[in-house]
Amino acid sequence: MLRNRLVTLNMSRYAPYLSLLLRLVLAGIFIVSGVTKLPMQMEFADIVRDFHILPDFLAVAYGAALPWVELMAGGYLLLGILIKPSAVIVLLMAVSFLIANITATVTGNYYCPNCFGELFRLTLPQAIAVDVLVMIASLMLLAVAGNREILGFDAWFRCRYVSKRDGKEPHE
């Protein structure tokens, strides 16, 4: 019991640093992925449609919106804005990528088509490993993200405006 309490206390001390690290890693992955897909957005929409997982109109819409959602979620994580909702969006994207990559593996493909645009190609086992690691990182971020964020606008807004609303002076 004492050991569990010490681990919890120790973890809470390092949680803001772990949250910052996870935010920066996930933000980097999704910003790079979104930026590299933007120049070939319509081709990427066709690639998503060719997986035959979604109906054509949904696949094209998903493929067209995905680079923008990746950029938005990555940017929000980088800036520390809406951290938990952004982590949920990243988790859902990673699950959808995992489903697509497993489907591609079952159908006999070997490469992940344009996971990172034209920047580099991943084999499907590599892409599946990245998807699983992103899922783990986003779940960890959901667990450790909280009120004491480092370099995040959420904490700054919370401190500044919640204090004013409650009639207290904000911490400078």
N, C-alpha and C positions, 0 to 999 in steps of 0.2 A: 504494500500500500504506500509506504513512504517512497519507495523507488518510483512508482507511477507518478506520485506527486512531484518528485524532483524532475522527472522527464518532462512533465507538463510545464512546470515553471521554467525549465531551461529552454523548452521549445518556444514558449511565449516570448522569451527574451530575444530569440533569433528569428522569430516569425516575420518581422518587417524586412529583414535582410533576405530571407528566403523568398518572400513575396516579390521583392524587387528583382532578384535574380530570375525567378520564373517569369515575371512580367517581361523582362528584357529579352529573354530567350524566345518566348512565344511571340512577342511583338516582332522580333527580327525575322523569324520564320515566316510569319504571315504577311509582313510588309514586303519582303523579298518575293514571296510567292505571288502576291497580288500585283506588284509592279511588273513582274516578268510576264504575267498573263494578259495584262491590259493591251499591249500592242496587237495581240492575236486573239482578241476577245471573241469574235465570231467563230474563228476556227476552234477555239476551246469549247464553245457552245456545241459545235458539231461533234467534237470528241465525246462530250458528255452524252449527247443523244445516241452515239454509236454504242454506248454501253448497254442500251436497251433495258435499263433498270426502271426508268421513269417514262411516262408517256411523252411523246415528242414535244408537246407544248411546254410541259414542265421541265423537261431536260434542257431545252433551249433557254428558258427563263432562268433556270438554276445556273447554267453555264455562263450566261451573260451577266448575272448579278454576282456570281462568286468572287471575281477579282475585287469588286468594290467592297463586298462584305469582308473579305480578307484584309483589305487596306483599312477599313473602318475599325475592325476589331483589333488589328495590330496597332493602329494609331492610338486607340483608346487605352490599350494596355501600356503602351510606351509612355503616354502622358499620365497614366494613373487615373483615368476617368472611367467611371462605371466599371470597376474592375471585375466584380462578380458577374454581372450580366455579360461582359465581354468574354470572361472565362467560360461561361455556359455556351456562348455562340461558338467559341473555338472548340470546345468539347463536341458539340453537335456536328461541326464541320469535320472534325477528325473521325467521328463515327461514320459519317457519310463517305469520307475518303477510304476508310477501312473497308466498308461494304463494297465500294467500287473496285478496290484493289483485290479483294478476295474474289469477286466476280471475274475480274480479268485473269486472275490466276487459274480459276476453274475452267475458263474458256481457252486457256492455252497461251495467253500473252506472256511475254517475259519482261517487257519494259513498261514502266508507268508513263503513259503518254502525257507529256507536258505538265507534270506535277509542279515543276518550277519554271514553266515556260521554256524558253530557249536557253536558259542559263546552264542547266546540266540535266542529264537523264539519270533516273534511278531505276534499278531493277525492281521488280515487284516485291521481292523479299526485303529490299532496303526500304521501299516505300511503306510496306506494312510495318516494319520496325519503327520508322519515323512516326507513323500514325499512332501506334501504341504508346510511344514515348510522349507524344503530344497529348494524348488522352490522360496519361499518368500525370504529366506536368500541369494540365489544366485542373484535374481533380485536386492535386496538391495545392494549387493556387486558390481554389475554392475553399479549401480547408484552412489555409493560413492567412488569407487576405482579411484585413480587419480595419479597425479604426486608426491604428498607428502605422500608416503607410509611410515609406520613405520616398521622397521625390514623386509624390502623387498629388494631383489636383483634388481628388476626392477628399483627402484628409484636410487640405487647406480650406476647401469650401465648407466642409463640415465644421471645422474649428471656427471659421470666420462668421458664418451665417447662422449656424445653430445657436451659437453663443449670443448673438444679437437678438435672435428670436426669443430666447429664454430670458433676456434682460441682463445677461452677464457680459462683461467685457471680453472680447476675443483675445486669445493669447497671441502675442506678437512674436 
